[in-house]
Amino acid sequence: MGKDLTPDTGTAARQARYGTLPERIRFEDMTEEVAAAPGGGADVSYDPAGSWKYYSCLALDLGL
C-alpha cells in the first residue's frame, strides 16, 4: 500500500501558518546556578517559642 504524498488543503494551510517547530532549547540554557549562603542565610533564625506552631502529634490532635 502506497501512501498518498500530495498534501491536502488542511495540511498546506497548517504548514503555511505554523511552519516548522521552534529550535530546541538546551538544558544548560534552562537552568541557572545561584550561590547560596551557608546555613540558609542570615535572615533564618530559630524561634523556640514559635516552634509549637509546627509540632504535630496524633495523640494531641485526638485529645488523648
DSSP file (Angstrom, degrees, kcal/mol; ACC not computed):
  #  RESIDUE AA STRUCTURE BP1 BP2  ACC     N-H-->O    O-->H-N    N-H-->O    O-->H-N    TCO  KAPPA ALPHA  PHI   PSI    X-CA   Y-CA   Z-CA
    1    1 A M              0   0    0      0, 0.0     2,-0.3     0, 0.0     0, 0.0   0.000 360.0 360.0 360.0 122.8    0.0    0.0    0.0
    2    2 A G        -     0   0    0      1,-0.0     2,-0.3     0, 0.0     0, 0.0  -0.710 360.0-125.8 -94.3 145.2    1.5    3.3   -1.0
    3    3 A K        -     0   0    0     -2,-0.3     2,-0.8     1,-0.0    -1,-0.0  -0.652  21.5-118.8 -87.8 145.5    0.8    6.5    0.8
    4    4 A D        -     0   0    0     -2,-0.3    -1,-0.0     1,-0.1     0, 0.0  -0.761  27.2-172.4 -83.8 113.7   -0.5    9.5   -1.0
    5    5 A L        +     0   0    0     -2,-0.8    -1,-0.1     2,-0.1    -2,-0.0   0.374  48.7 110.7 -91.8   3.5    2.2   12.2   -0.5
    6    6 A T  S    S-     0   0    0      1,-0.0     2,-0.2     0, 0.0    -2,-0.1  -0.691  71.1-126.5 -79.8 124.0    0.2   15.0   -2.0
    7    7 A P        -     0   0    0      0, 0.0    -2,-0.1     0, 0.0     2,-0.1  -0.463  19.0-137.6 -72.9 138.3   -0.7   17.5    0.7
    8    8 A D     >  -     0   0    0     -2,-0.2     4,-2.2     1,-0.1     5,-0.2  -0.259  33.3 -93.3 -82.7 179.9   -4.4   18.3    1.1
    9    9 A T  H  > S+     0   0    0      1,-0.2     4,-2.2     2,-0.2     5,-0.2   0.848 124.3  53.9 -66.8 -34.0   -5.6   21.9    1.7
   10   10 A G  H  > S+     0   0    0      2,-0.2     4,-2.3     1,-0.2    -1,-0.2   0.916 110.2  46.3 -65.9 -43.6   -5.7   21.4    5.5
   11   11 A T  H  > S+     0   0    0      1,-0.2     4,-2.4     2,-0.2    -2,-0.2   0.909 113.1  49.5 -65.2 -42.3   -2.0   20.3    5.6
   12   12 A A  H  X S+     0   0    0     -4,-2.2     4,-2.0     2,-0.2    -2,-0.2   0.883 110.9  50.0 -64.8 -38.3   -0.9   23.1    3.3
   13   13 A A  H  X S+     0   0    0     -4,-2.2     4,-2.1     2,-0.2    -2,-0.2   0.910 111.7  47.7 -67.8 -42.2   -2.8   25.7    5.5
   14   14 A R  H  X>S+     0   0    0     -4,-2.3     4,-3.1     2,-0.2     5,-0.7   0.911 112.0  50.1 -63.9 -41.6   -1.2   24.3    8.7
   15   15 A Q  H  X5S+     0   0    0     -4,-2.4     4,-1.3     1,-0.2    -1,-0.2   0.888 112.5  47.1 -64.5 -38.8    2.3   24.3    7.1
   16   16 A A  H  <5S+     0   0    0     -4,-2.0    -1,-0.2    -5,-0.2    -2,-0.2   0.861 118.4  41.4 -70.3 -35.3    1.8   27.9    5.9
   17   17 A R  H  <5S+     0   0    0     -4,-2.1    -2,-0.2    -5,-0.2    -3,-0.2   0.934 131.0  20.1 -78.9 -47.0    0.5   29.1    9.3
   18   18 A Y  H  <5S-     0   0    0     -4,-3.1     2,-0.3     1,-0.2    -3,-0.2   0.711  80.0-176.5-101.2 -23.1    2.8   27.3   11.7
   19   19 A G     << -     0   0    0     -4,-1.3     2,-0.2    -5,-0.7    -1,-0.2  -0.441  53.0 -15.1  65.7-124.2    5.8   26.4    9.5
   20   20 A T  S    S-     0   0    0     -2,-0.3     3,-0.1     1,-0.1     0, 0.0  -0.632  78.6 -86.2-111.1 169.4    8.4   24.3   11.5
   21   21 A L        -     0   0    0     -2,-0.2    -1,-0.1     1,-0.1     3,-0.1  -0.371  52.4 -99.6 -69.0 152.1    8.9   23.6   15.1
   22   22 A P        -     0   0    0      0, 0.0    -1,-0.1     0, 0.0     3,-0.1  -0.261  50.8 -81.8 -68.0 163.5   11.0   26.1   17.1
   23   23 A E        -     0   0    0      1,-0.1     2,-0.2    -3,-0.1    -3,-0.0  -0.337  52.2-101.5 -65.9 147.0   14.6   25.4   17.8
   24   24 A R        -     0   0    0     -3,-0.1     2,-0.5     1,-0.1    -1,-0.1  -0.465  30.7-133.5 -71.9 138.8   15.3   23.1   20.7
   25   25 A I        -     0   0    0     -2,-0.2    -1,-0.1    -3,-0.1     2,-0.1  -0.818  21.3-124.9 -94.9 129.1   16.4   24.8   24.0
   26   26 A R    >>  -     0   0    0     -2,-0.5     3,-0.7     1,-0.1     4,-0.7  -0.370  14.9-122.8 -71.4 152.1   19.4   23.2   25.6
   27   27 A F  H >> S+     0   0    0      1,-0.2     3,-0.9     2,-0.2     4,-0.9   0.858 111.9  60.1 -62.6 -36.2   19.1   22.1   29.3
   28   28 A E  H 34 S+     0   0    0      1,-0.3    -1,-0.2     2,-0.2     3,-0.2   0.809 103.0  52.1 -62.6 -29.7   22.1   24.3   30.2
   29   29 A D  H <4 S+     0   0    0     -3,-0.7    -1,-0.3     1,-0.2    -2,-0.2   0.666 106.3  54.4 -80.3 -16.4   20.1   27.3   29.0
   30   30 A M  H << S+     0   0    0     -3,-0.9     2,-0.3    -4,-0.7    -2,-0.2   0.635 101.1  67.7 -91.1 -15.1   17.1   26.4   31.1
   31   31 A T     <  -     0   0    0     -4,-0.9     2,-0.4    -3,-0.2     0, 0.0  -0.721  61.5-160.9-108.3 156.9   18.9   26.2   34.4
   32   32 A E        -     0   0    0     -2,-0.3     2,-0.5     2,-0.0    -3,-0.0  -0.998  11.2-142.2-137.8 131.9   20.6   28.9   36.5
   33   33 A E        -     0   0    0     -2,-0.4     2,-0.4     2,-0.0    -2,-0.0  -0.825  20.8-177.9 -96.8 129.3   23.2   28.5   39.2
   34   34 A V        -     0   0    0     -2,-0.5     2,-0.3     0, 0.0    -2,-0.0  -0.991  27.9-120.5-127.5 132.8   22.9   30.8   42.2
   35   35 A A        -     0   0    0     -2,-0.4     2,-0.3     1,-0.0    -2,-0.0  -0.530  29.6-153.4 -72.4 134.2   25.3   30.9   45.1
   36   36 A A        -     0   0    0     -2,-0.3     5,-0.1     5,-0.0     3,-0.0  -0.834  17.4-113.5-109.9 147.9   23.6   30.2   48.4
   37   37 A A    >   -     0   0    0     -2,-0.3     3,-1.3     1,-0.1     2,-0.1  -0.558  40.9-104.2 -75.5 141.1   24.7   31.3   51.8
   38   38 A P  G >  S+     0   0    0      0, 0.0     3,-0.8     0, 0.0    -1,-0.1  -0.412 103.6  21.4 -66.6 141.0   25.8   28.5   54.1
   39   39 A G  G 3  S-     0   0    0      1,-0.2     5,-0.1    -2,-0.1    -2,-0.0   0.613 133.1 -65.7  79.3  12.7   23.3   27.6   56.8
   40   40 A G  G <  S-     0   0    0     -3,-1.3    -1,-0.2     3,-0.0     3,-0.2   0.439  90.5 -75.3  91.2  -1.0   20.3   29.1   55.0
   41   41 A G    X   -     0   0    0     -3,-0.8     3,-0.7     1,-0.2    -5,-0.0  -0.273  54.1 -72.0 101.6 171.6   21.4   32.7   55.1
   42   42 A A  T 3  S+     0   0    0      1,-0.2    -1,-0.2    -2,-0.1    -3,-0.0   0.718 122.3  61.7 -78.4 -22.4   21.5   35.5   57.7
   43   43 A D  T 3  S+     0   0    0     -3,-0.2     2,-0.5     2,-0.0    -1,-0.2   0.528  82.2  94.6 -85.9  -3.6   17.7   36.0   57.9
   44   44 A V    <   +     0   0    0     -3,-0.7     2,-0.3    -5,-0.1    -3,-0.1  -0.772  51.3 163.8 -89.9 124.7   17.0   32.4   59.0
   45   45 A S        -     0   0    0     -2,-0.5     2,-0.5     2,-0.0    -2,-0.0  -0.977  36.5-119.2-139.7 154.0   16.7   32.1   62.8
   46   46 A Y        -     0   0    0     -2,-0.3    -2,-0.0     2,-0.0     5,-0.0  -0.804  20.9-166.3 -95.2 128.8   15.2   29.5   65.1
   47   47 A D    >>  -     0   0    0     -2,-0.5     3,-0.6     1,-0.1     4,-0.5  -0.895   5.5-173.7-116.2  99.9   12.4   30.7   67.4
   48   48 A P  G >4 S+     0   0    0      0, 0.0     3,-0.6     0, 0.0     4,-0.3   0.819  85.1  55.9 -65.9 -28.9   11.8   28.1   70.2
   49   49 A A  G 34 S+     0   0    0      1,-0.2     3,-0.4     2,-0.1     4,-0.1   0.820 111.8  42.9 -70.8 -29.3    8.7   29.9   71.4
   50   50 A G  G X4 S+     0   0    0     -3,-0.6     3,-1.2     1,-0.2     4,-0.3   0.436  88.3  90.6 -94.6   0.0    7.1   29.7   68.0
   51   51 A S  G X< S+     0   0    0     -3,-0.6     3,-1.2    -4,-0.5     4,-0.2   0.713  70.7  74.0 -71.6 -18.2    8.1   26.1   67.3
   52   52 A W  G >  S+     0   0    0     -3,-0.4     3,-0.9    -4,-0.3    -1,-0.3   0.750  84.1  68.5 -64.3 -22.3    4.8   24.8   68.8
   53   53 A K  G <  S+     0   0    0     -3,-1.2    -1,-0.3     1,-0.2    -2,-0.2   0.802 104.8  40.6 -65.8 -27.8    3.0   26.0   65.7
   54   54 A Y  G <  S+     0   0    0     -3,-1.2     2,-0.4    -4,-0.3    -1,-0.2   0.306  88.6 111.4-105.5   7.2    4.7   23.4   63.6
   55   55 A Y    <   -     0   0    0     -3,-0.9     2,-0.4    -4,-0.2    -3,-0.0  -0.699  44.8-173.8 -85.6 130.4    4.5   20.5   66.1
   56   56 A S        +     0   0    0     -2,-0.4     2,-0.4     4,-0.0    -2,-0.0  -0.990  11.0 165.0-129.2 127.7    2.2   17.7   65.1
   57   57 A C     >  -     0   0    0     -2,-0.4     4,-2.3     1,-0.1     5,-0.2  -0.989  31.4-146.1-142.6 129.0    1.2   14.8   67.3
   58   58 A L  H  > S+     0   0    0     -2,-0.4     4,-1.9     1,-0.2     6,-0.2   0.876 101.2  54.4 -64.5 -38.0   -1.7   12.4   66.7
   59   59 A A  H  >>S+     0   0    0      1,-0.2     5,-2.7     2,-0.2     4,-0.5   0.907 111.3  45.0 -64.5 -40.2   -2.3   11.9   70.4
   60   60 A L  H >45S+     0   0    0      3,-0.2     3,-0.6     1,-0.2    -1,-0.2   0.880 110.6  54.3 -69.4 -37.0   -2.6   15.7   70.9
   61   61 A D  H 3<5S+     0   0    0     -4,-2.3    -2,-0.2     1,-0.2    -1,-0.2   0.848 111.1  45.6 -64.0 -33.6   -4.8   16.0   67.9
   62   62 A L  H 3<5S-     0   0    0     -4,-1.9    -1,-0.2    -5,-0.2    -2,-0.2   0.536 115.2-116.7 -87.1  -6.7   -7.2   13.4   69.3
   63   63 A G  T <<5       0   0    0     -3,-0.6    -3,-0.2    -4,-0.5    -2,-0.1   0.770 360.0 360.0  79.1  26.3   -7.1   15.0   72.7
   64   64 A L      <       0   0    0     -5,-2.7    -4,-0.2    -6,-0.2    -5,-0.1   0.447 360.0 360.0 -88.1 360.0   -5.6   12.0   74.5
